[in-house]
């Protein structure tokens, strides 16, 4: 009897006696062991390493699945061969009255439970790992370096990548993972674009992400800001502007409708068509007020007609287009550093020299840091203050310039304001009119969105003007009608 049972057991296992199934079983055992070992290391380690996470929660489970597929494929092929020779094992008979069958069933159930627990644990950690900042920013180091570094120094540093780029719900999670599969391929095949293009296509609407934290009905009112600039001259003359920004709001139940946030589609609906990928040229605008009255504006050169597919509903991202990945222009970054006394404004021509050192062509970060140090040291020989200036300018470069990815402020427009990029003037340029020419979108009205309370330096900053001052361009006058970005580029 025992010999007969042993014979049947061997014959049933014979479908796994082929190189394909044996290879699969080896892969399964090895990957499970690797997963458990790496899981223990990842749980007990006092440091975060994205590559351990990739191996633990992505690579090891992948090889487990591959091993199971190989095992099953080998068994299927072997069964077909045995079927032709009529040597198939008899059907499995389970008799729980027999101690041997009970032991086998117990081992099978226990093994299945353990396997399911490991699978559930791995799936849970895999989900959270692929949603983590560590995975998004560090796993693909070179590709995501600009995004990670700017994110870490930005105002959303405590908000995870997935909360903005994916948001809640399963639908967008699945879409992001399907998109991520191509991104993994592009990274491994070195086919990713440099720099990464923006705006991101098919980005989840801001109403479903930004508004989870930023309540659109909140009335902000007026916000005071102080901007300190240093002129590009030998004495690095300081020029400060104290400004009151009319942020306002668009919900009449919380405050008067008006200001910059009037554009929010709480009570108003603004749609537009962009003529370029970066949304810097907007020739057509449609405005629907709270009463449902529709008004269309367009520039004289808009002759393509309105295509429904090209119409975009304005949301937060059309102005706040770099909310978490801000790349400061060299002019602004150096101004901030000098205003905080991280760079001594007493160094002759330091503003001009620092900006020039930042914008010279470099092929990698190491070359850039060496070039900045050499250039500034040669420009200010023997001055002990230059050491701190070099360190600060090098840090500015590391935070805002990424030559390997060809990423800097030049390739990523910032639509907040209108100094270095058209920004507000994409629409508020005086060229957008209704078909009958009776209505025009306001242009260059400095007091529409902000009021200059004081400007200049010294005692001039104490002379506050509540109704607002006319802007005085430092250094020299400017001709009316020009945009700030016609001259200001953010660089030298």
The 8 nearest C-alpha neighbors of each residue, nearest first, counted from 0:
[[1, 3, 2, 4, 5, 6, 7, 8],
 [0, 2, 4, 3, 5, 6, 7, 8],
 [3, 1, 5, 0, 4, 6, 7, 8],
 [2, 4, 6, 0, 1, 5, 7, 8],
 [5, 3, 7, 1, 6, 2, 8, 0],
 [4, 6, 8, 2, 7, 3, 1, 9],
 [7, 5, 3, 9, 4, 8, 2, 10],
 [6, 8, 10, 4, 5, 9, 11, 3],
 [9, 7, 5, 11, 10, 6, 4, 12],
 [10, 8, 12, 6, 11, 7, 13, 5],
 [9, 11, 13, 7, 12, 8, 88, 6],
 [10, 12, 8, 88, 13, 9, 7, 14],
 [13, 11, 9, 10, 14, 15, 8, 16],
 [12, 14, 10, 16, 15, 11, 9, 77],
 [15, 13, 74, 77, 12, 16, 78, 11],
 [16, 14, 74, 13, 20, 17, 12, 21],
 [17, 15, 13, 14, 21, 20, 18, 12],
 [18, 16, 19, 20, 15, 21, 73, 77],
 [17, 19, 21, 20, 22, 16, 73, 15],
 [18, 20, 73, 22, 21, 17, 69, 23],
 [21, 19, 70, 73, 23, 22, 15, 17],
 [22, 20, 24, 18, 23, 19, 17, 25],
 [21, 23, 25, 19, 20, 24, 18, 26],
 [24, 22, 66, 70, 69, 20, 26, 21],
 [23, 25, 27, 21, 26, 22, 70, 66],
 [24, 26, 22, 28, 23, 27, 29, 21],
 [25, 27, 66, 23, 29, 24, 28, 30],
 [28, 26, 63, 66, 24, 30, 25, 29],
 [29, 27, 31, 25, 30, 26, 32, 24],
 [28, 30, 26, 32, 27, 31, 25, 33],
 [29, 31, 33, 59, 27, 32, 63, 28],
 [32, 30, 34, 28, 33, 29, 27, 35],
 [31, 33, 29, 35, 30, 34, 36, 28],
 [34, 32, 30, 36, 31, 35, 37, 29],
 [33, 35, 31, 37, 55, 32, 36, 59],
 [36, 34, 38, 32, 33, 37, 31, 39],
 [35, 37, 33, 39, 38, 34, 32, 40],
 [38, 36, 40, 34, 39, 35, 55, 33],
 [39, 37, 35, 41, 40, 36, 34, 42],
 [38, 40, 42, 36, 37, 41, 43, 35],
 [41, 39, 37, 43, 38, 42, 44, 36],
 [42, 40, 38, 44, 39, 43, 37, 51],
 [43, 41, 39, 40, 44, 38, 37, 45],
 [42, 44, 40, 41, 39, 45, 38, 46],
 [45, 43, 41, 46, 40, 42, 47, 39],
 [44, 46, 43, 47, 42, 41, 40, 48],
 [47, 45, 44, 48, 41, 43, 42, 49],
 [48, 46, 49, 45, 44, 41, 133, 51],
 [47, 49, 50, 51, 46, 52, 133, 41],
 [50, 48, 52, 138, 51, 133, 134, 137],
 [49, 51, 53, 52, 48, 54, 138, 137],
 [52, 50, 54, 53, 49, 48, 55, 41],
 [51, 53, 55, 49, 50, 54, 56, 48],
 [52, 54, 50, 57, 51, 55, 56, 49],
 [55, 53, 58, 51, 52, 57, 59, 56],
 [56, 54, 52, 34, 53, 37, 59, 57],
 [55, 57, 125, 53, 52, 54, 121, 58],
 [56, 58, 53, 60, 54, 59, 55, 61],
 [57, 59, 54, 61, 60, 53, 62, 55],
 [58, 60, 30, 62, 61, 34, 55, 57],
 [61, 59, 63, 62, 58, 57, 64, 56],
 [60, 62, 58, 64, 59, 63, 57, 65],
 [61, 63, 65, 59, 64, 60, 66, 30],
 [64, 62, 27, 60, 66, 61, 65, 30],
 [63, 65, 67, 61, 62, 66, 68, 60],
 [64, 66, 62, 68, 63, 67, 69, 61],
 [67, 65, 23, 27, 26, 63, 69, 64],
 [66, 68, 70, 64, 69, 65, 23, 71],
 [67, 69, 65, 71, 66, 70, 72, 64],
 [70, 68, 23, 72, 66, 67, 71, 20],
 [71, 69, 20, 23, 67, 73, 68, 72],
 [70, 72, 74, 68, 73, 69, 75, 67],
 [71, 73, 69, 75, 74, 70, 68, 76],
 [72, 74, 20, 19, 76, 70, 75, 71],
 [73, 75, 14, 77, 71, 15, 72, 76],
 [76, 74, 72, 78, 73, 77, 71, 79],
 [75, 77, 73, 79, 78, 74, 72, 80],
 [78, 76, 74, 80, 14, 79, 75, 73],
 [77, 79, 81, 75, 80, 76, 14, 74],
 [78, 80, 82, 76, 77, 81, 75, 83],
 [79, 81, 77, 78, 82, 83, 76, 84],
 [82, 80, 78, 84, 86, 83, 79, 87],
 [83, 81, 85, 79, 84, 80, 87, 78],
 [82, 84, 81, 80, 85, 79, 86, 78],
 [83, 85, 81, 82, 86, 80, 87, 79],
 [86, 84, 82, 83, 87, 81, 80, 88],
 [87, 85, 81, 84, 82, 88, 83, 10],
 [88, 86, 85, 81, 82, 89, 78, 10],
 [87, 89, 11, 10, 86, 90, 7, 91],
 [90, 88, 91, 87, 7, 11, 10, 92],
 [91, 89, 92, 88, 11, 87, 7, 93],
 [90, 92, 89, 93, 88, 11, 7, 8],
 [91, 93, 90, 94, 89, 100, 95, 7],
 [94, 92, 95, 100, 91, 101, 104, 97],
 [93, 95, 96, 97, 100, 92, 101, 98],
 [96, 94, 97, 101, 100, 93, 98, 99],
 [95, 97, 94, 98, 101, 100, 99, 93],
 [96, 98, 95, 100, 99, 94, 101, 93],
 [99, 97, 101, 100, 102, 96, 95, 103],
 [98, 100, 102, 101, 97, 103, 95, 104],
 [101, 99, 103, 102, 97, 98, 95, 104],
 [100, 102, 104, 98, 95, 99, 103, 105],
 [103, 101, 105, 99, 100, 104, 98, 106],
 [102, 104, 100, 106, 105, 101, 107, 99],
 [105, 103, 107, 101, 102, 106, 100, 108],
 [106, 104, 102, 108, 107, 103, 109, 101],
 [105, 107, 109, 103, 104, 108, 110, 102],
 [106, 108, 104, 110, 105, 109, 111, 103],
 [109, 107, 111, 105, 110, 106, 104, 112],
 [110, 108, 106, 112, 111, 107, 105, 113],
 [109, 111, 107, 113, 108, 112, 106, 114],
 [112, 110, 114, 108, 109, 113, 115, 107],
 [111, 113, 115, 109, 114, 110, 116, 108],
 [114, 112, 116, 110, 111, 115, 117, 109],
 [113, 115, 111, 117, 112, 116, 110, 118],
 [114, 116, 118, 112, 117, 113, 119, 111],
 [117, 115, 119, 113, 118, 114, 120, 112],
 [116, 118, 120, 114, 115, 119, 121, 113],
 [119, 117, 115, 121, 116, 120, 122, 114],
 [120, 118, 116, 122, 121, 117, 115, 123],
 [119, 121, 117, 123, 118, 122, 116, 124],
 [120, 122, 118, 124, 119, 123, 125, 117],
 [123, 121, 125, 119, 120, 124, 118, 126],
 [124, 122, 120, 126, 125, 121, 119, 127],
 [123, 125, 127, 121, 126, 122, 128, 120],
 [126, 124, 56, 122, 128, 123, 127, 121],
 [127, 125, 123, 124, 129, 128, 122, 130],
 [128, 126, 130, 124, 125, 129, 131, 123],
 [127, 129, 125, 131, 130, 126, 124, 134],
 [128, 130, 126, 127, 131, 134, 125, 135],
 [131, 129, 127, 128, 161, 126, 132, 134],
 [132, 130, 128, 133, 134, 129, 127, 135],
 [133, 131, 135, 134, 136, 160, 159, 130],
 [132, 134, 131, 137, 136, 135, 49, 138],
 [133, 135, 138, 131, 132, 136, 137, 129],
 [136, 134, 132, 133, 137, 131, 138, 160],
 [135, 137, 147, 143, 133, 134, 132, 138],
 [136, 138, 140, 133, 139, 134, 49, 135],
 [137, 139, 134, 49, 140, 136, 50, 135],
 [140, 138, 137, 142, 143, 141, 136, 135],
 [139, 141, 137, 144, 143, 138, 142, 136],
 [142, 140, 144, 143, 139, 404, 403, 145],
 [143, 141, 139, 140, 144, 404, 145, 186],
 [142, 144, 146, 136, 140, 145, 141, 139],
 [143, 145, 147, 141, 146, 140, 142, 148],
 [146, 144, 148, 147, 143, 149, 401, 406],
 [145, 147, 143, 149, 144, 148, 324, 150],
 [148, 146, 150, 136, 144, 145, 149, 143],
 [147, 149, 151, 150, 145, 146, 144, 398],
 [148, 150, 324, 152, 146, 151, 147, 153],
 [149, 151, 153, 147, 324, 323, 148, 152],
 [150, 152, 156, 148, 149, 153, 147, 155],
 [153, 151, 149, 150, 148, 156, 154, 398],
 [152, 154, 150, 323, 155, 156, 151, 149],
 [153, 155, 156, 323, 152, 322, 150, 157],
 [156, 154, 158, 157, 323, 153, 150, 322],
 [157, 155, 151, 158, 150, 153, 154, 152],
 [158, 156, 155, 159, 154, 151, 150, 153],
 [157, 159, 155, 156, 160, 162, 163, 161],
 [158, 160, 161, 162, 132, 157, 131, 163],
 [161, 159, 162, 163, 132, 164, 158, 131],
 [160, 162, 165, 164, 163, 159, 130, 166],
 [161, 163, 166, 159, 160, 165, 164, 158],
 [164, 162, 161, 208, 166, 165, 160, 209],
 [163, 165, 161, 162, 160, 166, 203, 202],
 [166, 164, 161, 163, 162, 171, 172, 175],
 [165, 167, 162, 163, 208, 161, 164, 168],
 [168, 166, 165, 169, 162, 171, 172, 208],
 [169, 167, 170, 171, 172, 166, 165, 173],
 [168, 170, 172, 171, 173, 167, 174, 166],
 [171, 169, 173, 172, 168, 174, 167, 175],
 [170, 172, 174, 173, 169, 165, 175, 168],
 [171, 173, 169, 175, 170, 174, 165, 176],
 [172, 174, 176, 170, 171, 175, 169, 177],
 [175, 173, 171, 177, 172, 176, 178, 170],
 [174, 176, 178, 172, 173, 177, 179, 171],
 [177, 175, 179, 173, 178, 174, 180, 172],
 [178, 176, 174, 180, 179, 175, 173, 181],
 [177, 179, 175, 176, 180, 181, 174, 182],
 [178, 180, 176, 182, 177, 181, 175, 183],
 [181, 179, 183, 177, 182, 178, 176, 184],
 [182, 180, 184, 183, 179, 178, 185, 177],
 [181, 183, 179, 185, 184, 180, 186, 178],
 [184, 182, 186, 180, 181, 185, 179, 187],
 [183, 185, 181, 187, 182, 186, 188, 180],
 [186, 184, 190, 182, 188, 191, 183, 187],
 [185, 187, 189, 183, 184, 188, 191, 182],
 [186, 188, 184, 189, 185, 183, 190, 182],
 [187, 189, 185, 190, 186, 184, 191, 183],
 [190, 188, 186, 187, 185, 191, 184, 192],
 [191, 189, 185, 188, 186, 192, 187, 184],
 [190, 192, 185, 189, 186, 193, 195, 182],
 [193, 191, 195, 194, 190, 196, 404, 189],
 [194, 192, 404, 195, 405, 191, 406, 196],
 [193, 195, 404, 405, 406, 192, 196, 410],
 [194, 196, 193, 192, 197, 191, 404, 406],
 [197, 195, 194, 198, 199, 192, 193, 411],
 [198, 196, 199, 277, 195, 411, 200, 276],
 [197, 199, 200, 277, 196, 276, 320, 278],
 [200, 198, 197, 202, 201, 196, 195, 203],
 [199, 201, 202, 198, 197, 203, 196, 276],
 [202, 200, 203, 199, 204, 198, 174, 175],
 [203, 201, 200, 199, 204, 164, 198, 205],
 [202, 204, 201, 205, 164, 165, 207, 208],
 [205, 203, 206, 207, 202, 208, 314, 209],
 [204, 206, 209, 208, 207, 315, 314, 203],
 [205, 207, 210, 204, 208, 209, 211, 314],
 [206, 208, 205, 204, 210, 209, 211, 203],
 [209, 207, 205, 163, 211, 210, 166, 206],
 [210, 208, 205, 211, 213, 212, 206, 207],
 [209, 211, 213, 206, 212, 214, 208, 207],
 [210, 212, 209, 208, 213, 207, 214, 206],
 [213, 211, 210, 214, 209, 208, 215, 207],
 [214, 212, 210, 209, 211, 215, 217, 216],
 [213, 215, 210, 216, 217, 212, 211, 209],
 [216, 214, 217, 213, 210, 265, 263, 218],
 [217, 215, 214, 250, 218, 249, 265, 248],
 [216, 218, 215, 214, 219, 253, 248, 250],
 [217, 219, 248, 253, 220, 254, 247, 216],
 [220, 218, 247, 246, 217, 248, 221, 222],
 [221, 219, 247, 246, 218, 245, 222, 248],
 [222, 220, 245, 244, 246, 243, 247, 219],
 [221, 223, 244, 243, 224, 245, 220, 246],
 [224, 222, 243, 242, 244, 221, 225, 241],
 [223, 225, 242, 241, 243, 222, 226, 244],
 [224, 226, 241, 240, 242, 227, 223, 239],
 [227, 225, 240, 239, 241, 224, 228, 242],
 [226, 228, 239, 238, 240, 338, 225, 334],
 [229, 227, 238, 334, 237, 239, 226, 230],
 [230, 228, 237, 235, 236, 238, 334, 231],
 [229, 231, 235, 236, 232, 237, 228, 350],
 [232, 230, 351, 350, 235, 229, 348, 233],
 [231, 233, 235, 234, 230, 348, 351, 236],
 [232, 234, 348, 347, 235, 231, 349, 236],
 [233, 235, 236, 232, 347, 348, 345, 344],
 [236, 234, 232, 230, 229, 233, 231, 344],
 [237, 235, 230, 229, 234, 238, 232, 231],
 [236, 238, 229, 228, 235, 230, 239, 456],
 [239, 237, 455, 228, 456, 227, 229, 236],
 [240, 238, 227, 455, 454, 226, 228, 456],
 [239, 241, 454, 226, 225, 453, 242, 227],
 [242, 240, 225, 453, 452, 224, 451, 454],
 [241, 243, 451, 224, 452, 450, 223, 240],
 [242, 244, 223, 450, 449, 222, 221, 224],
 [243, 245, 449, 222, 221, 246, 223, 448],
 [246, 244, 221, 258, 448, 449, 247, 259],
 [245, 247, 259, 258, 220, 221, 260, 244],
 [248, 246, 220, 258, 219, 245, 257, 260],
 [247, 249, 260, 218, 261, 256, 257, 250],
 [248, 250, 261, 256, 266, 260, 265, 263],
 [249, 251, 252, 216, 253, 248, 256, 266],
 [252, 250, 254, 253, 256, 255, 249, 248],
 [253, 251, 250, 254, 255, 216, 249, 256],
 [254, 252, 251, 218, 250, 217, 255, 216],
 [255, 253, 251, 252, 218, 256, 250, 248],
 [256, 254, 251, 257, 248, 253, 247, 250],
 [257, 255, 249, 251, 248, 250, 254, 261],
 [258, 256, 261, 247, 248, 255, 249, 259],
 [257, 259, 247, 245, 246, 261, 260, 448],
 [258, 260, 246, 261, 448, 245, 247, 262],
 [261, 259, 248, 262, 263, 258, 246, 247],
 [262, 260, 249, 257, 248, 259, 263, 258],
 [263, 261, 260, 264, 259, 267, 269, 249],
 [264, 262, 260, 261, 265, 249, 314, 267],
 [263, 265, 267, 268, 266, 262, 269, 314],
 [264, 266, 263, 267, 249, 250, 215, 216],
 [267, 265, 289, 264, 249, 250, 288, 268],
 [268, 266, 264, 288, 265, 289, 287, 269],
 [267, 269, 264, 287, 286, 288, 270, 266],
 [268, 270, 286, 313, 285, 312, 267, 287],
 [271, 269, 312, 285, 313, 311, 284, 286],
 [272, 270, 284, 311, 283, 310, 285, 273],
 [271, 273, 310, 283, 281, 309, 311, 274],
 [274, 272, 281, 278, 275, 280, 271, 282],
 [273, 275, 280, 281, 272, 278, 282, 276],
 [276, 274, 278, 277, 273, 280, 279, 281],
 [275, 277, 278, 274, 273, 198, 279, 197],
 [276, 278, 279, 275, 198, 197, 412, 280],
 [279, 277, 273, 275, 276, 280, 281, 274],
 [278, 280, 277, 425, 281, 275, 273, 421],
 [281, 279, 274, 278, 273, 275, 425, 282],
 [280, 282, 273, 283, 272, 274, 425, 279],
 [281, 283, 298, 297, 301, 280, 272, 273],
 [284, 282, 297, 272, 271, 296, 281, 298],
 [285, 283, 271, 296, 295, 270, 297, 286],
 [286, 284, 295, 270, 294, 269, 271, 296],
 [285, 287, 269, 294, 293, 268, 295, 270],
 [286, 288, 293, 268, 292, 291, 267, 294],
 [287, 289, 267, 291, 290, 292, 268, 286],
 [288, 290, 266, 291, 267, 287, 292, 268],
 [291, 289, 288, 292, 287, 293, 266, 267],
 [290, 292, 288, 289, 287, 293, 267, 268],
 [291, 293, 287, 288, 290, 294, 289, 286],
 [294, 292, 287, 286, 291, 295, 288, 285],
 [295, 293, 286, 285, 287, 292, 296, 433],
 [294, 296, 285, 284, 433, 286, 293, 297],
 [297, 295, 433, 432, 284, 431, 283, 285],
 [296, 298, 283, 431, 282, 432, 284, 301],
 [297, 299, 431, 282, 430, 300, 301, 432],
 [300, 298, 301, 297, 430, 431, 302, 432],
 [299, 301, 298, 302, 282, 297, 303, 430],
 [302, 300, 298, 299, 282, 303, 297, 283],
 [301, 303, 304, 300, 299, 305, 298, 282],
 [304, 302, 301, 305, 306, 300, 274, 282],
 [303, 305, 302, 306, 301, 283, 307, 272],
 [304, 306, 307, 303, 309, 310, 272, 283],
 [307, 305, 309, 308, 304, 310, 303, 272],
 [306, 308, 309, 310, 305, 311, 272, 304],
 [309, 307, 306, 310, 311, 305, 272, 271],
 [308, 310, 307, 306, 272, 311, 273, 305],
 [311, 309, 272, 307, 271, 308, 270, 312],
 [312, 310, 271, 270, 313, 272, 309, 273],
 [313, 311, 270, 269, 314, 271, 310, 268],
 [312, 314, 270, 269, 311, 317, 271, 315],
 [313, 315, 316, 317, 205, 312, 263, 264],
 [316, 314, 317, 319, 318, 205, 313, 263],
 [317, 315, 320, 319, 318, 314, 205, 321],
 [316, 318, 315, 320, 314, 319, 313, 414],
 [319, 317, 414, 316, 320, 415, 315, 422],
 [318, 320, 316, 322, 321, 315, 317, 415],
 [319, 321, 316, 318, 317, 322, 414, 413],
 [322, 320, 325, 324, 319, 323, 413, 316],
 [323, 321, 319, 320, 324, 325, 155, 154],
 [322, 324, 150, 155, 153, 321, 325, 154],
 [325, 323, 149, 150, 321, 146, 322, 326],
 [326, 324, 321, 149, 323, 327, 322, 153],
 [325, 327, 399, 408, 407, 324, 328, 149],
 [328, 326, 332, 408, 399, 325, 331, 329],
 [327, 329, 489, 331, 408, 330, 332, 326],
 [330, 328, 332, 331, 354, 490, 333, 489],
 [331, 329, 489, 333, 328, 332, 490, 334],
 [330, 332, 334, 328, 333, 329, 335, 327],
 [331, 333, 329, 335, 334, 330, 327, 328],
 [332, 334, 336, 335, 330, 331, 329, 337],
 [335, 333, 331, 337, 228, 332, 336, 338],
 [334, 336, 338, 332, 333, 337, 339, 331],
 [337, 335, 333, 341, 339, 338, 334, 342],
 [336, 338, 342, 340, 334, 339, 335, 341],
 [337, 339, 335, 340, 336, 334, 227, 341],
 [338, 340, 336, 337, 341, 335, 342, 334],
 [341, 339, 337, 342, 338, 343, 336, 344],
 [340, 342, 336, 339, 337, 343, 391, 388],
 [341, 343, 337, 388, 340, 336, 344, 387],
 [344, 342, 345, 340, 346, 337, 341, 384],
 [343, 345, 346, 337, 342, 235, 349, 340],
 [346, 344, 343, 347, 234, 235, 349, 348],
 [345, 347, 349, 344, 343, 348, 384, 385],
 [348, 346, 233, 349, 234, 345, 235, 344],
 [349, 347, 233, 351, 350, 232, 352, 235],
 [348, 350, 352, 347, 346, 351, 353, 344],
 [351, 349, 353, 348, 352, 231, 354, 235],
 [352, 350, 231, 354, 348, 349, 353, 355],
 [351, 353, 349, 355, 354, 350, 356, 348],
 [354, 352, 356, 350, 355, 351, 349, 357],
 [355, 353, 357, 351, 356, 352, 329, 330],
 [354, 356, 352, 358, 357, 353, 351, 491],
 [357, 355, 353, 371, 354, 358, 359, 352],
 [358, 356, 354, 355, 359, 353, 396, 329],
 [357, 359, 355, 356, 354, 360, 490, 329],
 [358, 360, 356, 357, 355, 361, 367, 370],
 [361, 359, 358, 362, 367, 357, 402, 356],
 [362, 360, 367, 363, 366, 359, 402, 364],
 [361, 363, 402, 403, 366, 360, 364, 367],
 [364, 362, 402, 366, 365, 361, 403, 367],
 [363, 365, 367, 366, 368, 402, 401, 362],
 [366, 364, 368, 367, 363, 369, 370, 362],
 [365, 367, 369, 364, 363, 368, 370, 361],
 [366, 368, 364, 370, 365, 369, 361, 371],
 [369, 367, 371, 365, 370, 366, 393, 364],
 [368, 370, 372, 366, 367, 371, 373, 365],
 [369, 371, 367, 373, 368, 372, 366, 374],
 [372, 370, 368, 374, 356, 369, 373, 367],
 [371, 373, 369, 370, 375, 374, 389, 376],
 [372, 374, 370, 376, 371, 375, 377, 369],
 [373, 375, 371, 377, 376, 372, 370, 378],
 [376, 374, 378, 377, 372, 373, 371, 379],
 [377, 375, 373, 379, 378, 374, 380, 372],
 [378, 376, 374, 375, 380, 379, 373, 372],
 [377, 379, 375, 376, 380, 374, 352, 373],
 [378, 380, 376, 377, 382, 375, 381, 385],
 [381, 379, 377, 376, 382, 378, 385, 375],
 [380, 382, 383, 379, 376, 385, 384, 377],
 [381, 383, 384, 380, 385, 379, 386, 376],
 [384, 382, 385, 386, 381, 387, 380, 379],
 [385, 383, 382, 386, 387, 388, 343, 346],
 [384, 386, 388, 383, 387, 382, 389, 379],
 [387, 385, 389, 388, 384, 383, 390, 376],
 [388, 386, 390, 389, 385, 384, 391, 342],
 [387, 389, 385, 342, 391, 386, 390, 392],
 [390, 388, 386, 392, 387, 391, 372, 385],
 [391, 389, 387, 393, 388, 392, 394, 386],
 [390, 392, 394, 388, 393, 389, 387, 395],
 [391, 393, 395, 389, 394, 390, 388, 396],
 [392, 394, 396, 390, 395, 391, 368, 389],
 [395, 393, 397, 391, 396, 392, 398, 390],
 [396, 394, 392, 398, 393, 397, 399, 391],
 [395, 397, 393, 400, 394, 399, 398, 392],
 [398, 396, 394, 395, 399, 400, 393, 401],
 [399, 397, 395, 396, 394, 400, 148, 149],
 [398, 400, 326, 396, 397, 407, 327, 395],
 [401, 399, 407, 396, 397, 406, 402, 398],
 [400, 402, 406, 403, 404, 405, 145, 407],
 [403, 401, 405, 363, 404, 362, 406, 400],
 [404, 402, 405, 401, 363, 362, 141, 406],
 [403, 405, 193, 194, 406, 402, 401, 142],
 [406, 404, 402, 194, 403, 193, 401, 407],
 [407, 405, 401, 404, 194, 400, 402, 410],
 [408, 406, 400, 409, 399, 410, 326, 401],
 [407, 409, 326, 411, 328, 410, 327, 412],
 [410, 408, 407, 411, 412, 406, 328, 489],
 [409, 411, 408, 407, 412, 406, 194, 405],
 [410, 412, 408, 409, 413, 407, 197, 326],
 [413, 411, 414, 420, 410, 409, 408, 277],
 [412, 414, 415, 321, 411, 420, 320, 422],
 [415, 413, 422, 318, 416, 412, 320, 319],
 [414, 416, 318, 413, 422, 319, 417, 423],
 [417, 415, 422, 414, 423, 418, 420, 413],
 [416, 418, 422, 421, 420, 423, 419, 483],
 [419, 417, 483, 484, 420, 416, 487, 421],
 [418, 420, 484, 488, 487, 489, 417, 483],
 [419, 421, 484, 417, 422, 418, 412, 413],
 [422, 420, 424, 417, 425, 484, 423, 419],
 [423, 421, 414, 417, 420, 424, 416, 425],
 [424, 422, 425, 417, 427, 421, 416, 426],
 [425, 423, 427, 428, 426, 421, 422, 417],
 [426, 424, 423, 421, 422, 427, 281, 280],
 [425, 427, 424, 428, 423, 281, 431, 440],
 [428, 426, 424, 442, 441, 440, 429, 425],
 [427, 429, 442, 424, 430, 426, 425, 443],
 [430, 428, 442, 431, 427, 441, 440, 439],
 [429, 431, 298, 428, 432, 439, 299, 297],
 [432, 430, 298, 297, 296, 429, 439, 440],
 [433, 431, 439, 296, 297, 436, 438, 430],
 [432, 434, 296, 436, 435, 438, 295, 437],
 [433, 435, 436, 432, 296, 295, 297, 437],
 [436, 434, 433, 437, 438, 432, 296, 439],
 [435, 437, 433, 434, 432, 438, 439, 296],
 [438, 436, 435, 433, 439, 432, 434, 440],
 [439, 437, 433, 432, 436, 440, 435, 296],
 [440, 438, 432, 431, 441, 429, 433, 437],
 [439, 441, 427, 431, 429, 442, 432, 438],
 [442, 440, 427, 429, 439, 444, 443, 428],
 [441, 443, 427, 428, 429, 444, 440, 424],
 [442, 444, 445, 428, 427, 441, 424, 429],
 [445, 443, 447, 442, 446, 441, 448, 427],
 [444, 446, 447, 443, 449, 448, 450, 470],
 [445, 447, 449, 450, 444, 448, 467, 451],
 [448, 446, 444, 445, 449, 258, 245, 450],
 [449, 447, 245, 446, 258, 259, 244, 445],
 [450, 448, 244, 446, 245, 243, 447, 445],
 [449, 451, 467, 243, 446, 242, 452, 244],
 [452, 450, 242, 467, 468, 453, 241, 243],
 [451, 453, 464, 463, 467, 242, 241, 450],
 [454, 452, 241, 460, 463, 451, 240, 462],
 [455, 453, 240, 239, 460, 241, 459, 456],
 [454, 456, 238, 239, 459, 460, 240, 453],
 [457, 455, 459, 238, 460, 239, 458, 454],
 [456, 458, 459, 460, 455, 461, 239, 238],
 [457, 459, 461, 460, 456, 462, 455, 454],
 [460, 458, 461, 457, 456, 462, 455, 454],
 [459, 461, 453, 458, 462, 454, 456, 457],
 [460, 462, 458, 459, 463, 453, 457, 456],
 [463, 461, 459, 460, 453, 464, 458, 452],
 [462, 464, 452, 453, 461, 465, 460, 467],
 [463, 465, 452, 467, 466, 468, 462, 453],
 [466, 464, 467, 452, 463, 450, 451, 468],
 [467, 465, 464, 468, 450, 452, 451, 446],
 [468, 466, 450, 451, 464, 452, 465, 469],
 [469, 467, 451, 470, 452, 464, 453, 466],
 [468, 470, 471, 467, 451, 445, 446, 450],
 [469, 471, 468, 472, 451, 445, 454, 467],
 [472, 470, 473, 469, 476, 454, 455, 468],
 [471, 473, 476, 475, 470, 474, 477, 455],
 [474, 472, 475, 471, 238, 476, 455, 230],
 [473, 475, 472, 476, 230, 471, 236, 238],
 [474, 476, 473, 472, 477, 471, 478, 230],
 [477, 475, 472, 478, 474, 471, 473, 479],
 [476, 478, 479, 475, 472, 481, 471, 480],
 [477, 479, 481, 480, 476, 482, 475, 472],
 [480, 478, 481, 477, 482, 443, 476, 483],
 [481, 479, 478, 482, 443, 477, 428, 442],
 [480, 482, 479, 478, 483, 485, 477, 484],
 [481, 483, 485, 484, 480, 421, 486, 424],
 [482, 484, 418, 485, 487, 486, 481, 417],
 [483, 485, 419, 487, 420, 486, 482, 418],
 [486, 484, 482, 483, 487, 481, 488, 419],
 [487, 485, 484, 483, 488, 482, 419, 481],
 [488, 486, 484, 419, 489, 483, 485, 418],
 [487, 489, 419, 490, 484, 486, 420, 485],
 [490, 488, 328, 330, 419, 487, 329, 331],
 [489, 491, 488, 330, 329, 354, 328, 358],
 [490, 355, 354, 489, 351, 330, 488, 358]]
